[in-house]
């Protein structure tokens, strides 16, 4: 019996198409025909409003999820950090691909002095540099990146930056800003990471940053079975802990909550934090979990954050 190709829903940005094409190639390597179906998202249409002001949770995924539920596509491919922790009823996580870089990077302009670049890379205080050098302007639409940056460098002016990867890179190059923050994975996947980019090793990523999620209808056995070989178990374990941590703090992708889980032999090393949007308050947790405690690791880490004072930051966020 000949089946029709699996219809893969994707946004139209270069990065989204790259990710969907990767899934298409992997399916075809396993003998499954597939085709791309292009669908616009609210996040692609509105390139002016800051993400946190758009009710951002699911802003890049809602259109694809609706297409899935309406049987216009068979699977959807998402940057996992953009996916709400609670999927719409009727949809399930079908696969998580092997993770790329989880890091954030600073793409800086030539106006930024070399000594400042190194200090920003290392997360060092800029007070040792003459005052004229401490007034920075950095662009990002991410409240998480803004919060962590201001926690390290409180004198920085933050500018809103929206658009797809190429649009944002162009805006930075044409601006008088000192730089802008990007996800390394996005730039590296489409091979546009500029030479004037530095890893911000001190900045914790969004939960599941660098991972790609495939979603399907829960009763579509054909799509479910086709995607089983695409799943990377180690990545799936780590991002589940990170998203459970996010869920435990009642957060979405528009909240200043960060998390990173890493497999170390037969254990998982977890780091997470919540930072007030103005950067003045930060609560962090580091914990090593044994594999048998993984199912509850994210929730336990969230509880640790709450007990250390994270609940105060969350209350302020609720009333902001």
Secondary structure, DSSP 4 states (H G I P E B T S, - for coil): -PPPPEEEEE-SSHHHHHHHHHHHHHHHHTT--EEEEE---HHHH--SS-GGGTT-TTTTTHHHHHHHHTTS-SEEEEEGGGS-SSPPTTEEEEEEPPP----EEEEE-TTS-HHHHHHHHHT--STTS-GGGT--EEE-S-HHHHHHHHHH-TT-EEE---S-HHHHHHHHHHSSSSEEEEEHHHHHHTT---SSEEE-TTSPPPTTTT-EEEEEETT-HHHHHHHGGG--HHHHHHHHHHHHHHHHTT--TTSSEEEEEEEETTEEEEEEEEE-TTSS-EEEEEEEEEGGGGGGHHHHHHHHHIIIIIHHHHHHHHH-
